[in-house]
Amino acid sequence: MFLTKSTTFIIGPIAELIGIIMNGIFVVLSKIGLPNVGLSIIFMTILIYMLMLPLTIRQQKFSKLQRKMQPELQKIQKKYQGRKDSASVAAQQEEMKQVYDKYGVSASGSCVQLLIQMPILFALYRVFYNVPAYLSSVKAAFYPLVDNLYQLDPGGTKILLAQDSDGKYIFSSVSAFVKGLTGNIEGGNIDAVKNSIVDILNKFQVADWTTLTEKAPSLNSDITTTTTKLLQYNNFLGLNIAESPSNIMKQGGIMIVVALIIPLLAAFTQWLNVKLMPQPESDPNDQAANTMKSMNIMMPAMSAVFCFSLPSGMGLYWIVGAIVRIVQQIFINKHIDKMNIDEMIEKNSEKAKAKAEKRKEKSISKGDYPAESSGKTRRTTANRDSRLVTKLTPAEEARIDEMNQSRKQKKYRKESLSYQADMVRRFNESGKESSDSKDN
């Protein structure tokens, strides 16, 4: 489930690309004597946020323009407040659209930027949470332990899936992988079974490794080799980033304070990041604005809670990501503050008008709108009662007149269907002439 690379639409391919880049970073660090997952996470996070910098700048520009036009939008909303009829709703939408056009921005501009960024961030999370699936050196650290464990207990059904007297799994990380492991065993796919075993071992805490040594003493040498490599890869400033702060605190002593650093830093950096972001001016009575303010307070607190229970590597990612965004935000704010907002609005308005003209020309070329050089109008039988007219070019008008004259000159046998059809045509034309004379 986890070690097998993600096949989720969009996220899967992005995670694959991020995994390739991060694996390259890890290889480079290994060559200079620093094979460390924590450093790889830091460099990868910085690289991703630098690549997304143009999107971030566009989003911040949109936020500044939105603050500028917010009073106009609020004025329109108050004007149509309580009016739910279709005409009022349509008028309100049209007036708001004119404001957006005036400032040269799209109502969905901010959402588009987020939609582009979210799959990247989700894919990044997937890679960091399942490092062995994407970093070949980390996966190799679990061998030959996995091979020998499989030979000793195929699928780990006796050792890894062992339960205590209360029916609980003796290994803390097994419950999340039981379905995938048993499914792979039933499918007879040995490689998939071994991948599931790596998934389980990758989530092992210190106590789990001790228990595994007790349950499979013949694997003691392999367990020592694996844990030594993993500790080298996962040790970051004295913290094992594969373990959660909640488990690290169980070691007692100074580790209680060290373990709390990750969630507290995650909460603080998230809060600081939110404070630096430009906030739109809003009415104190605006429920949506008040909800957003509450979320800005709740999100840092939620970051602390999540980082306390998730592996410390995820907390490290959130902290580094927040720090990078803070640095970016400081420079973006200085850059945007130097910009002339009126010139920006004027340029955006001109771009919007140019795009509108192109859309209009494209529609005319496709025949969606009549050309101004079209000929006279003709009231057709189909739309006579609704008093609609159809624009015809001079060539089309002449062709229709020619066809009518040709039909009038023809004589039909009274018993034929053609004769009856001609009578219907004459009747319709007489109705048309009568309607035209009334209009005149």
C-alpha positions in Angstrom: 0.0 0.0 0.0 2.7 2.5 1.0 6.0 1.2 -0.4 4.4 0.6 -3.8 4.6 4.0 -5.4 1.4 6.1 -5.6 -0.7 5.6 -8.7 -3.2 8.3 -7.7 -4.2 10.5 -10.6 -1.9 13.5 -11.0 -0.4 13.0 -7.5 1.3 9.7 -8.4 3.3 11.0 -11.4 4.3 14.2 -9.5 5.4 12.0 -6.5 7.4 9.9 -8.8 9.3 12.9 -10.2 9.8 14.4 -6.7 11.1 10.9 -5.6 13.6 10.8 -8.4 15.0 14.3 -7.5 15.1 13.6 -3.8 16.9 10.3 -4.4 19.4 12.2 -6.5 19.9 14.7 -3.6 20.4 11.7 -1.2 23.0 10.2 -3.5 24.9 13.5 -3.7 24.9 13.8 0.1 26.1 10.2 0.5 29.1 11.0 -1.8 30.2 13.8 0.4 29.7 11.7 3.6 26.3 13.1 4.7 23.7 10.3 3.8 20.9 11.9 5.8 17.1 11.8 5.1 16.6 15.0 7.2 19.0 17.0 5.0 17.4 15.5 1.9 13.9 16.7 3.2 15.3 20.2 3.8 16.9 20.6 0.4 13.9 19.1 -1.4 11.5 21.4 0.4 13.6 24.5 -0.4 13.8 23.4 -4.1 10.0 22.8 -4.4 9.1 26.1 -2.8 11.6 28.0 -5.0 10.1 26.4 -8.1 6.6 27.5 -6.9 7.8 31.1 -6.2 6.3 32.5 -9.4 2.9 31.1 -8.4 3.3 32.5 -4.9 4.1 36.0 -6.3 1.0 35.9 -8.6 -1.1 34.8 -5.6 0.2 37.7 -3.5 -0.4 40.2 -6.3 -4.0 38.9 -6.5 -4.4 39.4 -2.8 -3.3 43.0 -3.0 -5.6 43.8 -5.8 -8.4 42.0 -4.0 -7.8 44.3 -1.0 -8.0 47.3 -3.3 -11.3 46.3 -4.9 -12.9 44.8 -1.8 -14.8 48.1 -0.9 -16.4 48.2 -4.4 -17.4 44.5 -4.2 -18.9 45.0 -0.7 -20.8 48.1 -2.0 -22.4 45.9 -4.7 -23.2 43.2 -2.2 -25.0 45.6 0.1 -26.9 47.1 -2.9 -28.4 43.7 -3.7 -28.6 42.4 -0.1 -31.8 40.4 0.4 -32.8 40.4 -3.3 -32.9 36.8 -4.4 -34.9 37.2 -7.7 -33.1 36.0 -10.8 -32.9 39.5 -12.3 -31.2 40.9 -9.2 -28.8 38.0 -9.0 -27.9 38.4 -12.6 -27.4 42.1 -12.2 -25.2 41.7 -9.1 -23.0 39.1 -10.9 -22.7 41.4 -13.9 -21.7 44.4 -11.8 -19.1 42.3 -9.8 -17.8 41.0 -13.1 -17.3 44.6 -14.3 -15.2 45.3 -11.1 -13.0 42.3 -11.7 -12.6 43.3 -15.4 -11.7 46.8 -14.2 -8.9 45.5 -12.1 -7.9 42.9 -14.7 -8.2 39.9 -12.4 -10.3 36.7 -12.4 -12.7 35.9 -9.7 -11.1 32.4 -9.5 -7.5 33.7 -9.8 -6.5 32.7 -6.3 -8.1 29.3 -6.5 -6.3 28.5 -9.7 -2.9 29.1 -8.0 -3.9 26.9 -5.1 -5.1 24.1 -7.4 -1.7 24.1 -9.1 0.2 24.0 -5.8 -1.9 21.5 -3.9 -1.1 18.4 -6.0 2.6 19.2 -5.6 2.4 19.6 -1.9 0.3 16.4 -1.5 2.9 14.5 -3.6 5.7 16.0 -1.5 3.9 14.7 1.6 3.6 11.3 0.1 7.3 11.0 -0.6 8.4 12.2 2.8 5.9 9.9 4.6 7.0 6.9 2.6 10.8 7.5 2.1 11.8 3.8 1.4 9.4 3.8 -1.6 11.4 6.6 -3.3 14.9 6.5 -1.9 16.6 3.3 -3.0 19.4 3.5 -0.4 16.9 3.6 2.5 15.0 0.7 1.1 18.3 -1.3 0.7 18.9 -0.7 4.4 16.1 -3.2 5.2 17.9 -6.0 3.4 19.0 -8.8 4.0 16.7 -8.6 7.1 13.5 -8.7 5.0 14.7 -11.7 2.9 15.8 -13.6 6.0 12.6 -12.7 7.9 10.5 -13.9 4.9 12.4 -17.3 4.8 11.9 -17.7 8.6 8.2 -16.7 8.5 6.7 -16.2 5.0 4.6 -13.0 5.0 5.5 -12.5 8.7 2.1 -14.0 9.7 3.5 -15.6 12.9 5.9 -12.9 14.0 4.8 -9.5 12.6 1.0 -10.3 13.0 1.4 -11.8 16.4 -1.2 -10.6 19.0 -1.2 -10.4 22.8 -3.8 -11.9 25.2 -6.1 -8.9 24.6 -6.1 -9.5 20.8 -3.9 -6.4 20.1 -1.0 -6.6 17.7 2.3 -6.6 19.6 4.0 -4.3 17.0 2.6 -0.7 17.0 2.7 -0.1 13.3 1.1 -3.4 12.0 -2.6 -2.5 12.2 -2.3 0.0 9.3 -0.7 -2.6 7.0 -2.6 -5.8 7.8 -5.0 -5.5 4.9 -2.3 -4.8 2.4 0.0 -7.5 3.8 -2.7 -10.3 3.9 -3.9 -9.3 0.4 -0.4 -9.6 -1.1 0.1 -13.0 0.7 -3.2 -14.3 -0.8 -2.2 -12.9 -4.2 1.1 -14.8 -4.1 3.2 -11.8 -5.0 6.4 -12.3 -3.1 7.9 -8.9 -4.0 4.7 -7.2 -2.9 4.7 -9.1 0.4 8.3 -8.0 1.0 7.4 -4.4 0.2 4.6 -4.6 2.9 7.2 -6.0 5.4 9.4 -3.0 4.6 6.4 -0.7 5.2 5.9 -2.2 8.6 9.6 -2.1 9.6 9.9 1.5 8.4 7.4 2.5 11.0 9.0 0.6 13.9 9.8 2.5 17.1 12.7 1.5 19.4 10.5 -0.8 21.4 9.3 -2.6 18.3 12.9 -3.4 17.3 13.6 -4.8 20.8 10.4 -7.0 20.6 11.4 -8.3 17.1 14.8 -9.3 18.5 13.1 -11.2 21.2 10.7 -12.9 18.8 13.4 -13.8 16.2 16.7 -14.1 18.0 18.3 -15.7 14.9 17.9 -12.4 13.1 19.7 -10.4 15.7 22.7 -9.6 13.5 20.5 -8.5 10.6 18.4 -6.3 12.9 21.5 -4.6 14.3 22.9 -3.9 10.8 19.5 -2.5 9.7 18.9 -0.3 12.7 22.5 1.0 12.6 22.0 2.2 8.9 18.6 3.6 9.6 19.8 5.5 12.6 22.6 7.0 10.4 20.1 8.0 7.8 17.4 9.3 10.1 19.4 11.0 12.9 19.0 14.8 12.6 20.4 17.0 15.4 19.9 14.1 17.9 16.4 13.3 16.8 15.3 10.2 15.0 13.0 11.7 12.4 11.4 8.3 11.8 9.9 8.4 15.3 7.1 10.6 16.5 7.7 13.2 19.3 5.1 11.3 21.4 7.3 8.2 21.3 10.5 10.1 21.8 9.1 11.6 25.0 8.8 8.0 26.4 12.6 7.9 26.7 12.3 10.5 29.5 14.8 13.0 30.7 16.1 15.7 28.3 14.4 13.9 25.4 11.0 15.2 26.6 12.1 18.7 26.0 13.8 17.8 22.7 10.7 16.0 21.5 8.5 19.1 22.1 10.8 21.3 20.0 9.3 19.9 16.7 5.6 20.5 17.4 6.2 23.9 19.1 8.4 25.1 16.2 5.8 23.9 13.7 3.0 25.9 15.4 5.2 29.0 15.7 6.4 29.1 12.2 2.9 28.4 10.8 1.5 31.3 12.9 4.3 33.6 11.8 3.7 32.6 8.2 0.0 33.5 8.5 0.8 36.9 10.1 3.1 37.9 7.2 0.5 37.0 4.5 -1.5 40.0 3.3 -5.0 39.8 4.7 -8.0 41.3 2.8 -9.8 44.2 4.5 -13.3 43.1 5.4 -16.4 44.1 7.3 -16.3 43.1 11.0 -19.8 41.6 10.4 -18.6 39.5 7.5 -19.1 35.9 8.7 -16.7 34.5 6.0 -14.0 36.9 7.1 -14.4 36.0 10.8 -14.3 32.3 9.9 -11.0 32.8 8.0 -9.6 34.6 11.1 -10.5 31.7 13.3 -8.9 29.3 10.9 -5.7 31.3 10.9 -5.6 30.7 14.7 -6.6 27.1 14.6 -4.2 26.0 11.8 -1.0 26.6 13.9 -2.5 24.7 16.8 -3.5 21.8 14.5 0.1 21.8 13.2 1.4 21.2 16.7 -1.1 18.4 17.3 -0.3 16.6 14.0 3.5 17.0 14.5 3.2 15.5 17.9 1.8 12.2 16.6 3.4 12.0 13.2 7.0 11.0 12.5 9.4 13.9 13.2 10.4 14.0 9.6 6.9 15.3 8.7 7.3 18.0 11.4 10.7 18.9 9.9 9.1 19.3 6.5 6.4 21.6 7.9 8.9 23.7 9.8 11.3 24.1 6.8 8.4 24.8 4.5 7.1 27.5 6.8 10.5 29.1 7.1 11.0 29.2 3.4 7.5 30.7 2.9 8.3 33.3 5.6 11.6 34.4 3.8 9.8 34.5 0.5 6.9 36.5 2.0 9.3 39.1 3.4 10.9 39.7 0.0 7.5 39.4 -1.9 5.9 42.0 0.4 8.9 44.4 -0.2 8.6 43.9 -3.9 4.8 44.4 -4.0 4.9 47.4 -1.8 7.3 49.1 -4.3 4.9 48.5 -7.1 2.5 51.2 -8.3 -0.9 49.7 -7.7 -2.6 52.1 -10.1 -0.3 51.2 -12.9 -0.8 47.5 -12.2 -4.6 48.0 -12.4 -4.3 49.9 -15.6 -2.0 47.2 -17.2 -4.3 44.4 -16.0 -7.4 46.2 -17.4 -5.7 46.6 -20.8 -4.8 42.9 -20.9 -8.3 42.0 -20.0 -9.7 44.2 -22.8 -7.3 42.7 -25.3 -8.3 39.2 -24.3 -12.0 40.1 -24.6 -11.4 41.5 -28.1 -9.6 38.3 -29.2 -12.5 36.2 -27.8 -14.9 38.4 -29.8 -12.9 38.1 -33.0 -12.6 34.3 -32.5 -16.4 34.0 -32.0 -17.1 36.0 -35.1 -14.7 33.9 -37.2 -16.6 30.8 -36.1 -19.9 32.3 -37.0 -21.2 32.8 -33.5 -21.9 36.5 -34.2 -22.9 38.2 -37.5 -20.4 40.4 -39.2 -21.2 44.1 -39.3 -21.2 44.0 -43.1 -24.1 41.6 -43.2 -27.0 42.5 -45.5 -30.6 43.3 -44.8 -32.7 41.3 -42.2 -35.4 38.7 -43.0 -38.2 37.6 -40.8 -38.4 33.8 -41.1 -41.5 31.7 -40.7 -40.0 29.9 -37.7 -39.4 33.1 -35.7 -42.2 35.3 -37.1 -44.4 35.0 -34.0 -41.5 35.9 -31.6 -40.6 38.9 -33.8 -37.0 37.8 -34.2 -35.0 38.6 -37.3 -32.1 36.7 -38.9 -29.1 38.6 -40.4 -28.3 37.6 -43.9 -25.5 38.5 -46.2 -26.4 40.0 -49.6 -25.3 36.7 -51.3 -27.5 34.7 -49.0 -30.5 37.0 -49.6 -30.1 36.8 -53.4 -29.8 33.0 -53.2 -33.0 32.7 -51.1 -34.9 35.0 -53.6 -33.8 33.0 -56.5 -35.0 29.8 -54.8 -38.4 31.3 -54.1 -38.8 32.5 -57.6 -37.9 29.1 -58.9 -40.5 27.4 -56.7 -43.2 29.9 -57.7 -42.6 29.2 -61.4 -43.0 25.5 -61.0 -46.4 23.8 -61.6 -47.4 20.7 -59.7 -50.0 18.0 -60.4 -52.9 18.5 -58.1 -52.9 15.0 -56.7 -49.1 15.1 -55.9 -47.5 15.7 -52.5 -45.5 18.5 -54.1 -48.7 20.4 -55.0 -49.9 20.2 -51.4 -46.5 21.3 -50.1 -46.6 24.3 -52.4 -50.0 25.2 -51.1 -48.6 25.2 -47.5 -45.7 27.4 -48.7 -48.0 29.9 -50.3 -50.1 30.0 -47.1 -47.1 30.7 -44.9 -45.8 33.4 -47.3 -49.2 35.1 -47.3 -49.0 35.1 -43.4 -45.5 36.6 -43.6 -46.6 39.4 -45.9 -49.6 40.2 -43.7 -47.3 40.3 -40.6 -44.8 42.5 -42.4 -47.5 45.0 -43.5 -48.7 45.2 -39.9 -45.1 45.9 -38.7 -44.8 48.6 -41.2 
